[in-house]
């Protein structure tokens, strides 16, 4: 087809060919990113055009910027390396007080409700799963959310129907290294016994940009693969495995040092812009890879970094997520009284 195009159109055709070549190269990198918004930005940034099979919408509410990325078909799956479904990213403002937490939790609850099949009238329990290691603070988000979440299923089993509550059960299954059991195996056994209406799975994520650590919440309806952001490939937790809808909630708590090096080196372009040309006019990807190799060789190429105030970030994000879950699940909970529905 390229050979038969008029010469006037060969440049645009070449751009299209370059786009697909760049898309394929960046798509491999996108597969290693936990955040769909980062994968989408990586692909769009390369070609500066929309990705086939992927739709994006941006909203704003109570100071929270909401990015909704929808993988529509197989083309989108191939590009983003993610199954079809919705990936909602909340860019949250700094937590200053309880009012801020209430506002963010209310926005998160609205987005979470949009992904759950039914809310407020659950005949079967909701299972909330907190993934991660409570002994490692950057990986403790899931267990901390479980610590804040009330389990109420046993109350309903006793024949009571407390006003304003819905049946909820919780578990923090720990990590494979401590239990010797895959997380997916534990959850599968629980689901076979209690038959939940839906799973809400909370986990820590890895970011490609330091600006997203502790400041971004991702909610998706496609399940989760524990540990994928740091290179640990575990069995996925999704609807096929659980037999019910699986909603994944995650917050980036670590960033790969290679990403920090790349961001830092590339930022020098902006620093030197307009100054005397004592520096290369453009820092390419090769320069970033060279710096990464030099600095990370002793760590076998991988070093994860977390902020100094990670304790505070985990505490705030855990309260936001636990509150959002409570507002979503319990009919009597809202942004004004959510404290009554969490520990």
C-alpha positions in Angstrom: 0.0 0.0 0.0 2.9 2.4 0.8 4.4 2.0 -2.7 1.2 3.0 -4.4 0.5 6.2 -2.4 1.1 9.5 -4.2 4.4 11.2 -3.1 2.5 14.0 -1.4 1.2 11.5 1.1 4.3 9.5 1.8 5.3 11.7 4.7 2.0 11.2 6.5 2.3 7.4 5.8 5.8 7.4 7.2 4.5 9.1 10.4 1.9 6.3 10.7 4.5 3.6 10.3 6.7 5.4 12.8 3.8 5.6 15.2 3.1 1.8 15.1 6.8 1.1 15.5 7.0 3.4 18.5 3.8 2.1 19.9 5.1 -1.5 19.8 8.3 -0.5 21.6 6.5 1.5 24.3 3.8 -1.1 24.7 6.4 -3.5 26.1 7.4 -0.9 28.7 3.7 -0.2 29.4 3.2 -3.8 30.4 5.5 -3.3 33.3 3.6 -0.3 34.7 1.1 -0.7 37.5 -0.8 2.5 36.7 -2.9 2.4 33.6 -2.7 6.2 33.4 1.1 6.0 33.1 0.9 3.3 30.5 -1.6 5.4 28.5 0.5 8.6 28.8 3.6 6.7 27.7 1.9 5.5 24.5 0.1 8.8 23.8 3.2 10.8 24.4 5.2 8.9 21.9 2.8 9.4 19.0 0.7 12.4 20.3 -2.4 10.7 19.0 -5.2 8.6 20.5 -4.5 4.9 21.2 -6.8 2.6 19.1 -9.2 0.8 21.4 -8.6 3.1 24.4 -10.9 5.9 25.5 -10.0 8.6 28.1 -12.2 11.0 30.0 -11.2 13.6 32.6 -13.4 15.0 35.3 -12.9 17.1 38.5 -14.7 17.0 41.8 -13.8 18.4 45.3 -10.2 19.1 44.2 -9.7 15.6 42.9 -8.9 15.1 39.2 -10.5 12.0 37.9 -9.0 10.2 34.8 -11.2 7.4 33.4 -9.4 5.1 31.0 -11.5 2.5 29.3 -10.0 -0.4 27.3 -12.6 -1.0 24.7 -11.4 -4.0 22.6 -8.6 -6.3 21.7 -6.6 -3.4 20.2 -6.6 -1.6 23.5 -5.7 -4.7 25.3 -2.7 -5.3 23.1 -1.5 -1.7 23.4 -1.8 -1.3 27.2 -1.3 -4.9 28.1 -4.4 -4.8 30.2 -7.8 -6.6 29.9 -10.9 -4.8 28.8 -12.5 -2.7 31.5 -12.3 0.6 33.3 -9.3 2.1 35.1 -10.1 5.1 37.2 -7.3 7.2 38.5 -7.8 9.8 41.2 -5.1 12.6 41.5 -5.7 13.6 45.1 -4.7 16.9 46.8 -2.5 16.9 49.9 -4.3 15.7 53.1 -4.5 18.6 55.4 -7.3 17.6 57.8 -10.3 15.3 58.3 -12.4 17.4 55.9 -9.9 16.7 53.1 -10.1 13.0 53.8 -13.9 13.1 53.8 -14.0 14.9 50.4 -11.5 12.5 48.8 -13.3 9.5 50.3 -16.6 10.7 49.0 -15.2 11.1 45.4 -13.6 7.7 45.6 -16.8 6.1 46.9 -18.7 7.5 43.9 -16.3 6.0 41.5 -16.2 2.7 43.3 -20.0 2.5 43.3 -20.0 2.9 39.5 -18.0 -0.3 39.2 -19.9 -2.5 41.7 -22.9 -4.3 40.3 -25.2 -3.5 43.2 -24.8 -1.2 46.2 -26.9 -0.7 49.3 -28.9 -3.9 49.0 -26.4 -6.7 49.2 -27.9 -10.1 49.9 -24.5 -11.7 50.0 -21.4 -10.3 51.7 -18.7 -8.1 50.2 -15.2 -9.5 50.7 -12.6 -6.9 51.3 -9.0 -8.3 50.8 -5.9 -6.4 52.0 -2.9 -7.6 50.1 0.7 -7.0 51.2 3.1 -7.3 54.1 2.2 -5.5 57.3 5.8 -5.7 58.4 7.0 -3.6 55.4 5.4 -0.2 55.6 5.4 0.6 51.8 3.6 -2.8 51.3 1.3 -2.4 54.3 -1.5 -0.4 52.7 -3.8 -3.5 52.2 -3.5 -4.8 55.8 -3.9 -1.2 57.2 -7.2 -0.8 55.3 -8.4 -4.1 56.8 -7.4 -2.9 60.3 -9.8 0.1 59.7 -12.7 -1.9 58.1 -15.5 -3.4 60.3 -16.5 -7.0 59.6 -20.2 -7.4 59.9 -21.1 -10.7 58.1 -21.3 -12.6 61.4 -24.0 -10.1 62.7 -26.2 -10.9 59.8 -25.7 -14.6 60.2 -27.1 -14.3 63.8 -30.4 -13.2 62.3 -29.9 -9.5 63.0 -30.4 -6.9 60.3 -28.8 -3.8 61.7 -30.0 -0.6 60.1 -27.5 1.2 57.8 -25.1 -1.8 57.6 -24.4 -4.3 54.9 -22.7 -7.7 55.3 -18.9 -7.4 55.0 -16.1 -9.8 55.7 -12.4 -9.0 55.6 -9.0 -10.8 55.3 -5.4 -9.9 55.1 -3.8 -13.1 53.7 -0.2 -12.0 54.1 2.5 -12.8 51.6 3.7 -16.1 50.0 7.0 -15.9 51.8 5.4 -16.1 55.2 2.5 -18.5 54.5 3.7 -20.7 51.7 0.3 -20.3 50.1 -0.5 -18.2 47.0 -2.8 -15.4 47.8 -5.1 -16.4 44.9 -5.4 -19.9 46.4 -6.5 -18.5 49.8 -9.0 -16.2 48.2 -10.4 -18.9 45.9 -11.0 -21.1 48.9 -12.8 -18.4 50.8 -15.0 -17.5 47.8 -16.0 -21.1 47.3 -17.3 -21.1 50.9 -18.9 -17.7 51.4 -19.9 -16.9 47.8 -19.4 -13.1 48.0 -21.4 -10.6 45.9 -18.1 -8.9 45.0 -14.4 -8.7 46.0 -12.7 -5.4 46.8 -8.9 -6.0 46.7 -6.5 -3.3 48.1 -2.8 -3.4 47.3 0.3 -1.2 47.2 1.5 -0.3 43.7 4.7 0.8 42.0 4.8 4.1 40.1 7.0 5.2 37.2 7.0 8.8 38.4 7.9 10.1 41.9 5.0 12.6 41.7 2.5 9.8 41.9 3.7 8.2 45.1 1.0 8.5 47.7 -0.9 11.0 45.6 -2.8 8.7 43.2 -5.5 6.2 43.8 -6.3 3.7 41.0 -9.6 1.8 40.9 -10.3 -0.8 38.3 -12.9 -3.5 37.6 -10.5 -6.0 36.0 -8.9 -7.6 39.0 -5.2 -7.5 40.1 -1.9 -9.3 39.8 -0.2 -9.0 43.2 3.5 -7.9 43.0 3.5 -7.2 39.3 4.9 -3.7 39.7 8.1 -4.9 41.4 8.6 -7.9 39.1 6.9 -10.6 41.3 4.5 -12.5 39.0 1.8 -14.1 41.1 -1.5 -15.7 40.1 -4.1 -13.1 39.2 -7.2 -12.3 41.3 -10.1 -11.7 38.9 -13.7 -12.6 38.1 -12.9 -15.9 36.5 -11.0 -17.0 39.6 -13.4 -15.6 42.2 -16.7 -16.2 40.5 -17.8 -12.6 41.2 -16.8 -9.1 40.2 -13.4 -8.0 41.5 -12.6 -4.4 42.1 -9.0 -3.5 42.6 -7.9 -0.4 44.5 -4.2 0.6 44.6 -2.0 3.4 45.7 1.7 3.8 44.5 4.0 3.6 47.5 7.3 3.0 45.7 9.0 4.0 42.5 11.7 2.3 40.5 15.0 4.1 40.8 15.6 3.7 37.1 12.5 5.9 36.6 13.9 8.5 39.0 17.2 8.6 37.1 15.4 8.9 33.7 13.2 11.7 35.0 16.2 13.5 36.5 18.4 13.2 33.5 15.6 14.4 31.1 14.8 17.3 33.4 18.3 18.7 32.6 16.9 19.5 29.1 14.6 22.1 30.7 17.4 23.4 32.9 19.8 24.0 30.0 17.1 25.4 27.7 18.1 28.9 26.7 21.5 28.8 28.4 24.9 28.6 26.7 25.3 25.4 24.8 27.8 23.7 27.2 25.5 20.7 27.4 24.1 18.3 24.7 21.1 19.9 22.9 19.0 16.8 23.6 19.4 14.0 26.1 18.2 10.8 24.5 17.1 7.5 25.9 20.6 6.1 25.5 22.0 8.6 28.0 19.3 7.6 30.5 20.1 3.9 30.1 23.8 4.6 30.5 23.2 6.4 33.8 20.9 3.6 35.0 23.5 1.0 34.3 26.3 2.9 36.0 24.3 3.6 39.2 22.2 0.5 39.5 24.7 -2.2 38.5 25.4 -3.3 42.1 21.7 -3.7 42.7 21.2 -5.9 39.6 19.3 -3.2 37.8 16.4 -2.9 40.3 16.2 -0.6 43.3 12.8 0.6 44.7 12.5 3.9 46.6 9.9 5.1 49.0 9.4 8.5 50.6 10.7 9.4 54.1 7.2 10.1 55.3 5.7 6.9 54.0 4.2 6.1 57.4 2.0 9.2 57.2 1.1 8.6 53.5 0.1 5.0 54.2 -2.0 6.1 57.2 -3.8 8.8 55.3 -4.4 6.7 52.2 -5.6 3.7 54.3 -8.2 5.9 56.0 -9.3 7.4 52.7 -9.8 3.9 51.1 -11.4 2.3 54.2 -13.8 5.3 54.4 -14.6 5.1 50.6 -15.4 1.4 51.0 -17.6 2.0 54.0 -19.5 4.8 52.2 -19.9 2.6 49.1 -21.1 -0.6 50.9 -23.1 0.6 54.0 -26.4 2.3 53.2 -26.2 4.5 56.3 -22.6 5.8 55.7 -21.8 9.1 54.0 -19.0 11.7 54.1 -20.4 13.3 57.2 -20.6 10.1 59.4 -18.1 7.7 57.9 -16.1 7.7 61.1 -18.9 5.6 62.6 -18.4 2.9 60.0 -14.6 2.5 60.3 -12.4 1.6 63.3 
